């Protein structure tokens, strides 16, 4: 779905980079990495990774935009408003900017980790199979963590679309809906089915944590129910 497009792009991107590193280092010659991979090559690889992070920003921003739009559209459906409430691009630009900041920060931290592993190989501290495994482990970390953050930010953008709908309509009450899976966390499980006022600044907002699958469902004005304060 559009919510996970940026996450899929991240996964593909880092799988490709991992293949490039393994190709450059050469499985057959990993024990002699000191001769095969020079300092210049390692620095270029590290720069390539950081530039790669920038390359996926467009995809990330598109995913956030589409998630926000879907939140607007779904919020409109929940209150019987076809097409949702009117909005401007500026309404989701801040969400894109803040979300990308978290993803980019993680990419840079993980990239430094990969660079450290490559230097260990250059200095002979890691060789052979051990070096190959550390390189692969570092790349998997970048891919997994960045993907997790991207999915969470997309879900956050969707929820902000729901909130925006409530902010611009008479409907100010929402119901907390969990994924109903067995792995629902101890923080979200007790919230399932409870209702809150969007005007209550201390009320929980989805997603409540990284990888949270919970949603906020607008309660149509006039429907029976009581919001928690």
NUFI-492769 format. One line per 4 residues: number of its first residue (from 1); their letters; for each residue x, z, y of N, C-alpha, C. Coordinates in steps of 0.1 Angstrom, whole numbers, plus 5000, padded with zeros to 4 digits. Each point is the difference from the previous one (the first is absolute). Last residue first. Layout:
<vexpas>
NUM	A	X/Z/Y/X/Z/Y/X/Z/Y ~ ...
</vexpas>
This chain:
<vexpas>
229	XXXX	4881/5297/5119/5006/5001/5014/5014/5005/4999 ~ 4965/4969/4967/5008/5012/5001/5006/5001/5014 ~ 4952/4974/4989/5015/4999/5001/5007/5014/5001 ~ 4953/4981/4976/5005/5009/5010/5015/4999/5000
225	XXXX	4951/4970/4986/5013/5005/4997/5005/5009/5011 ~ 4963/4957/4994/5000/5014/4997/5014/5004/4996 ~ 4990/4958/5033/5000/5003/4986/5002/5015/4998 ~ 5001/4979/5043/4987/5002/4995/4999/5004/4985
221	XXXX	5041/4971/5018/4993/5010/5008/4985/5001/4995 ~ 5040/4987/4967/4991/4993/5010/4992/5011/5007 ~ 5049/5005/4978/4986/5004/4997/4992/4995/5011 ~ 5049/4982/4981/4992/5004/5011/4986/5004/4995
217	XXXX	5048/5004/4974/4988/4992/5000/4990/5005/5011 ~ 5055/5001/4983/4990/5007/5009/4988/4990/5001 ~ 5042/5007/4960/4994/4993/5010/4990/5008/5008 ~ 5047/5004/4963/4987/5005/5005/4995/4991/5012
213	XXXX	5042/5001/4972/4990/4990/4998/4987/5003/5005 ~ 5056/5012/5009/4986/5005/5000/4991/4989/4998 ~ 5050/5000/5007/4993/4996/4987/4986/5005/4998 ~ 5026/5028/5035/5005/4987/4995/4994/4997/4986
209	XXXX	4969/5030/5030/5014/5001/4996/5005/4986/4995 ~ 4956/5006/5017/5004/5014/5003/5015/5002/4997 ~ 4973/4954/5017/5004/5007/4988/5006/5014/5004 ~ 4962/4999/5020/5006/4992/4990/5011/4991/5006
205	XXXX	4982/5049/5020/4999/4985/5001/5008/4993/4989 ~ 4975/5052/5014/5010/4992/4993/4997/4985/5002 ~ 4988/5038/5038/4995/4995/4987/5010/4991/4993 ~ 5004/5020/5044/5006/5007/4989/4995/4996/4987
201	XXXX	4982/4984/5042/5014/4996/4999/5008/5006/4989 ~ 4948/4987/5009/5007/5012/4996/5015/4996/4998 ~ 4966/4968/5008/5004/5006/5013/5007/5013/4997 ~ 4981/4974/4965/5012/4993/5005/5005/5007/5013
197	XXXX	4973/5026/4961/4998/4993/5012/5013/4994/5005 ~ 4985/5010/4947/5007/5005/5012/4996/4992/5012 ~ 4987/5012/4943/4998/4992/5012/5007/5007/5012 ~ 5006/4998/4942/4998/5008/5012/4999/4991/5012
193	XXXX	5010/4984/4955/4986/5002/5003/4997/5008/5012 ~ 5048/5007/4980/4991/4989/4995/4985/5003/5003 ~ 5040/5029/5007/4994/4993/5011/4989/4990/4996 ~ 5030/5025/4970/4989/5009/5005/4993/4993/5012
189	XXXX	5037/4976/4980/4989/5002/4990/4989/5009/5006 ~ 5043/4991/5022/4989/4990/5002/4988/5003/4992 ~ 5041/5026/4996/4996/5001/5014/4987/4991/5003 ~ 5023/5002/4958/4993/5013/5002/4995/5001/5014
185	XXXX	5007/4950/4978/5008/5012/5003/4991/5012/5003 ~ 4990/4958/4966/4997/5004/5014/5006/5013/5003 ~ 5001/4973/4957/5012/5005/5008/4997/5003/5015 ~ 4967/4983/4968/5005/5013/4995/5011/5005/5008
181	XXXX	4964/4968/5024/5009/4999/4988/5005/5014/4996 ~ 4971/4986/5038/4994/5005/4988/5008/4999/4988 ~ 5008/4991/5049/5000/4989/4990/4993/5003/4987 ~ 4984/5024/5046/5012/4999/4993/5000/4988/4990
177	XXXX	4974/5013/5049/4998/4994/4986/5014/4999/4993 ~ 4971/5025/5045/5013/4998/4993/4997/4995/4986 ~ 4969/4993/5046/5001/5007/4987/5013/4997/4994 ~ 4980/5001/5054/5005/4992/4988/5001/5009/4988
173	XXXX	4977/4994/5055/5002/5008/4988/5006/4991/4989 ~ 4985/4986/5045/5012/5009/5001/5003/5008/4988 ~ 4969/4956/5023/5003/5007/4987/5013/5007/5001 ~ 4982/4971/5035/4993/5014/5000/5003/5008/4987
169	XXXX	5037/4964/5018/4986/4999/4996/4994/5014/5000 ~ 5047/4988/5007/4993/4991/5009/4985/4998/4994 ~ 5032/5029/4979/5002/5003/5014/4992/4991/5009 ~ 4999/4993/4953/4993/5012/5004/5001/5004/5014
165	XXXX	5025/4963/4983/4986/4997/5000/4991/5012/5004 ~ 5046/5006/4995/4997/4992/5012/4986/4997/5001 ~ 5016/5020/4961/4999/5010/5011/4996/4993/5013 ~ 5009/4973/4962/4988/5008/4998/4997/5009/5012
161	XXXX	5040/4977/4999/4990/4991/5003/4986/5007/4999 ~ 5039/5023/4987/4998/5000/5015/4990/4990/5004 ~ 5010/5002/4955/4993/5012/5004/4998/5001/5015 ~ 5026/4965/4982/4986/4998/4996/4992/5012/5005
157	XXXX	5046/5003/5005/4994/4990/5010/4985/4998/4997 ~ 5025/5026/4970/4998/5008/5013/4993/4990/5010 ~ 5013/4982/4959/4988/5009/4998/4997/5008/5013 ~ 5039/4975/5000/4989/4990/4999/4987/5008/4999
153	XXXX	5040/5024/4997/4998/4996/5014/4988/4990/5001 ~ 5015/5014/4957/4994/5011/5007/4996/4996/5015 ~ 5023/4969/4973/4987/5001/4995/4993/5012/5008 ~ 5045/4993/5009/4992/4989/5005/4986/5001/4996
149	XXXX	5031/5031/4983/4997/5003/5014/4991/4989/5006 ~ 5015/4995/4956/4991/5011/5001/4996/5003/5014 ~ 5033/4967/4991/4987/4996/4996/4989/5011/5002 ~ 5045/5010/5008/4995/4992/5011/4986/4995/4996
145	XXXX	5023/5024/4967/4996/5009/5012/4994/4992/5011 ~ 5015/4977/4961/4989/5009/4997/4996/5008/5012 ~ 5038/4970/5004/4987/4993/4997/4988/5009/4998 ~ 5044/5019/5005/4995/4993/5013/4987/4994/4998
141	XXXX	5019/5018/4962/4996/5011/5009/4995/4994/5013 ~ 5020/4972/4968/4986/5004/4996/4995/5010/5009 ~ 5044/4987/5007/4990/4989/5004/4986/5004/4996 ~ 5035/5028/4986/4999/5001/5014/4990/4990/5005
137	XXXX	5011/5000/4954/4992/5012/5004/4998/5001/5015 ~ 5028/4965/4983/4986/4998/4997/4991/5012/5004 ~ 5046/5005/5005/4996/4990/5009/4985/4997/4998 ~ 5021/5029/4970/4999/5006/5013/4994/4990/5010
133	XXXX	5011/4985/4957/4988/5008/4999/4997/5007/5014 ~ 5040/4974/4994/4988/4992/4999/4987/5008/5001 ~ 5041/5023/4997/4998/4994/5013/4988/4991/5000 ~ 5012/5019/4959/4996/5011/5009/4997/4994/5014
129	XXXX	5018/4972/4966/4986/5002/4999/4995/5011/5009 ~ 5047/4984/5015/4992/4995/4988/4985/5003/5001 ~ 5028/5031/5031/5004/4988/4994/4990/4996/4989 ~ 5014/5035/5046/4989/4996/4990/5004/4986/4995
125	XXXX	5030/5020/5029/4994/5012/4995/4989/4998/4990 ~ 5029/4967/5025/5002/5003/4986/4994/5013/4995 ~ 4998/4976/5044/5010/5009/4999/5003/5004/4986 ~ 4965/4970/5010/5012/4995/5006/5012/5009/4998
121	XXXX	4957/5015/4987/5005/4990/4991/5013/4994/5005 ~ 4979/5030/5027/5005/5007/4989/5005/4991/4989 ~ 4978/4982/5037/5013/5005/5004/5007/5007/4989 ~ 4955/4987/4994/5009/4988/5000/5014/5004/5004
117	XXXX	4966/5033/5003/5003/4997/4986/5010/4988/4999 ~ 4985/5011/5043/5009/5011/4995/5003/4997/4985 ~ 4969/4972/5021/5013/4998/5005/5010/5010/4995 ~ 4955/5007/4990/5005/4988/4992/5014/4997/5005
113	XXXX	4978/5033/5024/5003/5005/4987/5006/4989/4991 ~ 4984/4989/5043/5013/5008/5001/5004/5005/4986 ~ 4958/4980/5003/5011/4990/5001/5013/5006/5001 ~ 4962/5027/5001/5002/4995/4986/5012/4990/5000
109	XXXX	4985/5016/5042/5006/5011/4992/5004/4996/4986 ~ 4977/4969/5028/5013/5002/5004/5007/5012/4993 ~ 4955/4990/4990/5008/4989/4996/5015/5002/5004 ~ 4967/5031/5015/5003/5002/4986/5009/4989/4995
105	XXXX	4985/4997/5044/5009/5012/4999/5004/5002/4985 ~ 4968/4967/5010/5013/4996/5004/5010/5011/4998 ~ 4954/5010/4993/5006/4991/4990/5014/4996/5003 ~ 4978/5025/5032/5002/5008/4988/5006/4992/4989
101	XXXX	4988/4978/5040/5011/5010/5003/5003/5008/4988 ~ 4962/4971/5000/5013/4993/4998/5012/5009/5002 ~ 4957/5017/5011/5001/4998/4985/5014/4993/4997 ~ 4988/5006/5046/5003/5012/4993/5002/4999/4985
97	XXXX	4987/4961/5024/5013/5005/5005/5004/5013/4993 ~ 4957/4981/4991/5011/4992/4995/5013/5005/5004 ~ 4963/5021/5019/5000/5003/4985/5011/4992/4994 ~ 4991/4991/5045/5007/5013/4998/5001/5004/4986
93	XXXX	4976/4961/5010/5014/4998/5003/5008/5013/4998 ~ 4951/4992/4997/5008/5002/4988/5015/4999/5002 ~ 4968/4995/5036/4994/5012/4993/5008/5003/4987 ~ 5007/4962/5029/5007/5012/5005/4995/5012/4992
89	XXXX	4979/4958/4995/5012/5001/4993/5008/5012/5003 ~ 4947/5003/5006/5011/4991/5005/5013/5002/4992 ~ 4942/5006/4991/5013/5006/5002/5010/4990/5005 ~ 4942/5011/4986/5010/4992/5007/5013/5008/5001
85	XXXX	4967/5011/4959/5000/5002/5015/5011/4991/5006 ~ 4976/4984/4953/5007/5012/5006/5000/5001/5015 ~ 4979/4968/4965/5012/4996/5008/5008/5012/5006 ~ 4950/5009/4989/5007/4988/4995/5011/4996/5009
81	XXXX	4975/5048/4991/5004/4991/5011/5008/4989/4994 ~ 4982/5041/4978/4990/4989/5001/5003/4991/5012 ~ 5026/5038/4982/4990/5004/5010/4990/4989/5003 ~ 5035/4994/4969/4995/5014/4996/4990/5004/5010
77	XXXX	5023/4959/5007/4991/4999/4989/4993/5014/4997 ~ 5035/4998/5031/4988/4994/5006/4989/4999/4989 ~ 5043/5015/4987/4993/5010/5008/4987/4995/5006 ~ 5028/4970/4978/4993/5009/4990/4993/5011/5007
73	XXXX	5025/4970/5027/4989/4993/4993/4992/5009/4991 ~ 5039/5018/5021/4990/4997/5010/4987/4993/4993 ~ 5038/5007/4974/4994/5013/5003/4989/4998/5010 ~ 5026/4963/4990/4991/5003/4989/4993/5013/5002
69	XXXX	5032/4987/5032/4988/4992/5001/4990/5003/4988 ~ 5042/5021/4999/4992/5005/5011/4987/4993/5001 ~ 5031/4984/4969/4994/5013/4996/4991/5006/5010 ~ 5025/4961/5011/4989/4997/4991/4993/5012/4995
65	XXXX	5038/5005/5027/4990/4994/5008/4987/4997/4991 ~ 5040/5016/4979/4993/5010/5008/4989/4995/5008 ~ 5025/4969/4976/4993/5009/4991/4993/5011/5007 ~ 5029/4972/5024/4988/4992/4996/4991/5009/4991
61	XXXX	5042/5017/5012/4991/5000/5012/4987/4993/4997 ~ 5034/4998/4967/4995/5014/5002/4990/5000/5011 ~ 5023/4961/4993/4991/5002/4990/4993/5013/5001 ~ 5035/4991/5029/4988/4992/5004/4989/5001/4989
57	XXXX	5042/5022/4993/4992/5006/5011/4987/4992/5003 ~ 5038/4990/4969/4987/5003/4995/4991/5007/5010 ~ 5045/4987/5010/4993/4988/4996/4986/5003/4995 ~ 5031/5034/5012/4994/4994/5012/4991/4988/4995
53	XXXX	5026/5021/4967/4989/5009/5005/4993/4994/5012 ~ 5038/4978/4984/4988/4998/4991/4989/5008/5004 ~ 5041/5006/5021/4993/4989/5006/4987/4997/4992 ~ 5028/5033/4984/4993/5005/5012/4993/4988/5007
49	XXXX	5025/4990/4961/4989/5009/4997/4993/5004/5012 ~ 5039/4975/5006/4989/4992/4994/4988/5008/4997 ~ 5039/5022/5013/4994/4994/5012/4988/4991/4995 ~ 5027/5019/4967/4993/5011/5007/4992/4994/5012
45	XXXX	5028/4971/4976/4989/5003/4992/4991/5011/5007 ~ 5041/4988/5020/4990/4989/5001/4987/5003/4992 ~ 5037/5029/4996/4994/5001/5014/4989/4990/5002 ~ 5025/4997/4961/4992/5012/4999/4993/5002/5013
41	XXXX	5032/4966/4997/4988/4997/4992/4990/5011/5000 ~ 5042/5007/5020/4992/4991/5008/4987/4996/4993 ~ 5033/5025/4977/4993/5008/5010/4991/4992/5009 ~ 5008/4980/4951/5009/5006/5011/4992/5008/5010
37	XXXX	4996/4983/4947/4991/5003/5011/5009/5008/5011 ~ 5020/4985/4959/4989/4990/5001/4992/5002/5013 ~ 5037/5028/4985/5005/4987/5003/4989/4990/5004 ~ 4990/5045/4988/5009/5001/5011/5005/4986/5004
33	XXXX	4972/5007/4962/4993/4998/5012/5010/5000/5012 ~ 5002/5001/4949/5011/4996/5009/4994/4997/5014 ~ 4973/5013/4964/5011/5009/4998/5011/4997/5010 ~ 4962/4972/4996/4997/5012/5007/5012/5010/5000
29	XXXX	4991/4953/4981/5012/5005/5007/4998/5012/5008 ~ 4966/4978/4974/5012/4999/4991/5012/5006/5007 ~ 4958/4997/5022/5000/5010/4990/5012/5000/4992 ~ 4994/4985/5051/5003/4994/4987/5001/5011/4989
25	XXXX	4993/4999/5051/5009/5008/4993/5004/4995/4987 ~ 4968/4976/5025/5013/5000/5007/5010/5009/4993 ~ 4956/4998/4983/5007/4987/4998/5014/5000/5007 ~ 4972/5037/5004/5005/5000/4987/5007/4986/4997
21	XXXX	4980/5007/5042/5011/5009/4999/5006/4999/4985 ~ 4961/4975/5009/5011/4995/5008/5013/5008/4998 ~ 4959/5015/4982/5005/4989/4992/5012/4994/5007 ~ 4977/5033/5023/5007/5006/4988/5006/4989/4992
17	XXXX	4973/4987/5036/5013/5005/5005/5008/5006/4988 ~ 4956/4985/4991/5009/4988/5003/5014/5005/5004 ~ 4967/5032/4995/5003/4995/4986/5010/4988/5002 ~ 4981/5019/5039/5011/5008/4994/5004/4996/4986
13	XXXX	4964/4977/5022/5012/4999/5008/5011/5007/4994 ~ 4957/5004/4981/5006/4987/4997/5014/4998/5007 ~ 4974/5039/5009/5004/5000/4986/5008/4987/4997 ~ 4979/5003/5042/5012/5009/4999/5006/5000/4986
9	XXXX	4959/4977/5007/5012/4993/5006/5012/5008/4999 ~ 4960/5020/4986/5005/4990/4991/5011/4992/5005 ~ 4981/5031/5029/5006/5007/4989/5006/4990/4990 ~ 4973/4984/5035/5014/5004/5005/5008/5007/4989
5	XXXX	4954/4989/4991/5009/4988/5001/5014/5003/5004 ~ 4959/5029/4992/5012/5002/4993/5010/4988/5001 ~ 4956/5002/5020/5005/5013/5003/5014/5001/4994 ~ 4973/4962/4993/5007/4999/5012/5007/5014/5003
1	X	4991/4989/4949/4992/5000/5012/5009/5000/5012
</vexpas>
